[in-house]
Amino acid sequence: MNITELIKFDKLKEENELLKNEITELKQQILYKEDFYFQLFCINCEKVDECILSNCSKNTLRKNYVLSDSSKYDKLPSKED
């Protein structure tokens, strides 16, 4: 291997390391289905998973998906970035 090839090889290794670090950082920002839990929310009485008012119907229940660990949310990039 001559000096030019060696320089190119070293540069490629350095670039590869930078890309590996970037991939690791991006993997930490991924949210999975398991990161959320499901709950029902009544829009009339504002109770979670049950209604306390007798006039509430199934039409007033809304599905909520709540993030289990909010620290994962803090790692997500914003649209401005």
N, C-alpha and C positions, 0 to 999 in steps of 0.2 A: 504494500500500500504506500503510495507516494504521499507527499506532504499535502497536496491539494485534496486528495481523497480523504485524508485524515481530518482536515479542516471541515470538509463537507459532512463527514460522519459525526464529528463532534457537534456541529451545528444542528444536525438532525436529531441527535440524542437530546440536546438541550430543548429543542422545540417539542420533542416527544414528551419530555418531563412536564413542560408547561401545559400541554394538552391533557395529560393525565391529571394534573392538579385541577384544571378547569372542569373536567368530567366529574371528579370527586365533589367539587363544589356544586355542580348542577344536580347531581344525584341527591344531595341533601335538601334540595328545593322541591323535590317531587312529593306530591301528596297522593296517597293511595286510598282506595275505598275503605280500607280498614282503619284509616286515621279519623274517620267520622263515625258518629253513632246517630241513630235515627230516633226521633221522638215526635209525638203528635202534640199539636198546640191548638187549643180552642181560641178562636179569635173573639168570641163573645166574653167568656169569663177569664180568659188569659191563664188557664190552668194547663199544665203539662200532663199529657197522657190520660187525662180524664176531664170530664165536664162537671162542674158543681151546680150548674143551672139545669133545671128540668126541661126548659124550652130549647136548649142547644140540640142541634142535630148533627148528623154526620157531615152535613154541608159546611159546618162551621169549623171542622177540624182541618188543620193544615199540617203538611209534613215539614218537619225541620230536620236538616242534617247539620249536626253540630260537630265542630272540630274537637277531637278528644284532647289534644295537646296543643295549647295555643303557642308554645314556643316554636313550633314548626311554621306557624303563620308569620312570625317575626322574621324568619329567614327568607321569605318569598320576596322577589324583586317587585318594585312598583312599576307602573307604566312609564313613568318619567325616566327611569334608568335606561 
